[in-house]
Amino acid sequence: MTRVKVKYIKISSYLKLCVGAGVSIGGLDGVIRFLLLLVMGQFSASEALIFSLQVKGWTAGILHVLSVPLLYGLGALLFGFVSYFPFMYYLKYKKGLVIEGVFEGEHREDIPK
C-alpha cells in the first residue's frame, strides 16, 4: 500500500470518482431489491414504465436492476458538481487529504493519457 497526499483534484477526476461510487452503490441496491422481490415472490406485483409502455413481472424486475445504477450514477454526477468546490475548500483548509491504496504511475511517464 502506498500513501499519497491529495492537495488538488481536477473536476473531471472528482466526477469520475463520484459517478463510479454512485453506480456501484446503485448496482448493489438494484440487486438487493431484485433478490428481495425474488425471495418474497412479488414479481407479479412489480411494474416498470418505459415511456408509455408498461411491463410487469420478471421483465420489470430486470429493468429495475438495470435502471437503479443509472439513476444513482446521475444523482452522483449532480452531487459531484454541487460538492466539488466545497471539497476543494476542504482540501485547502486541511492542507490536503492523505489516502492509501495501490497506485500506478508514480513517475510522470507511467501515467496513461
Residue pairs with C-beta under 8 A, 6 or more apart in sequence:
1 100
1 101
1 102
2 100
2 101
2 102
2 103
2 106
3 98
3 99
3 100
4 98
4 99
4 100
4 101
4 103
5 96
5 97
5 98
5 99
6 91
6 96
6 97
6 98
6 99
7 91
7 95
7 96
8 88
8 91
9 87
9 88
9 91
11 80
11 84
14 80
14 84
14 87
15 77
15 80
15 81
15 84
17 80
18 76
18 77
18 79
18 80
18 83
19 73
19 76
19 77
19 80
21 76
22 69
22 72
22 73
22 74
22 75
22 76
22 77
22 79
23 69
23 70
23 72
23 73
23 76
24 69
25 72
26 68
26 69
26 70
26 71
26 72
26 73
27 68
27 69
27 72
29 68
29 69
29 72
30 64
30 65
30 66
30 67
30 68
30 69
31 65
33 64
33 65
33 68
34 61
34 62
34 64
34 65
37 43
37 46
37 61
38 61
43 57
43 58
43 60
43 61
44 56
44 57
46 56
46 57
46 60
46 61
46 64
47 54
47 55
47 56
47 60
48 54
48 55
48 56
48 59
48 60
48 63
48 64
48 67
49 55
50 63
55 63
90 97
91 97
104 110
104 111
104 112
105 111
105 112
